[in-house]
């Protein structure tokens, strides 16, 4: 059991709270947000404190963090806060739903959130600060790097590699043994049959490459 502070005061934090309270014995003692977004003093009947001064009330030697931030700015927003907190000495929990199916030969990093009905086959490696929404299939010997978000019902076939800061949309398919380069966005329903280049946007049933770089998606 850990006493934890959850980052956020919106829907993602609400979802994380529901899962943590249902499935773990961790105690959520507070929430934290950037000072500019601290609209209310309480959330889910717990105090909300500024992230910038979090250690004043919840020091890293006594509390752990969970940062379930969305895929905004190709996961950079979550990455920045995770690295900031890590540099300040915080450790992190990882939430894995008891309704996910993981083989014992699976490696999963810190500050990950893996929701219901994910099937993760043997020898998969998942890095730090990743979110796998519900119902995905991650094939054997695949590797998912840090700061990745995989939406629901995506298929990552065996021995594929997903680079850091990628976003995989609902119902997309990644062929076996290919590499999705960092900062790629694979749109909902896209099928990727060959390795990608960095910062590409892929969409459509046979993965058309957009002329728009994911760097252009400023408000994602």
Beta strands, then each sheet from edge to edge (+ up, - down):
strand 1: 3-7
strand 2: 27-33
strand 3: 42-43
strand 4: 46-50
strand 5: 64-66
strand 6: 95-96
strand 7: 101-102
strand 8: 107-108
strand 9: 113-114
strand 10: 119-120
strand 11: 125-126
strand 12: 131-132
strand 13: 137-138
strand 14: 143-144
strand 15: 149-150
strand 16: 155-156
strand 17: 161-162
strand 18: 167-168
strand 19: 173-174
strand 20: 179-180
strand 21: 185-186
strand 22: 191-192
strand 23: 201-203
strand 24: 208-209
sheet 1: 3+ 4- 2- 1- 5-
sheet 2: 6+ 9+ 12+ 15+ 18+ 21+ 23+ 24-
sheet 3: 7+ 10+ 13+ 16+ 19+ 22+
sheet 4: 8+ 11+ 14+ 17+ 20+
end
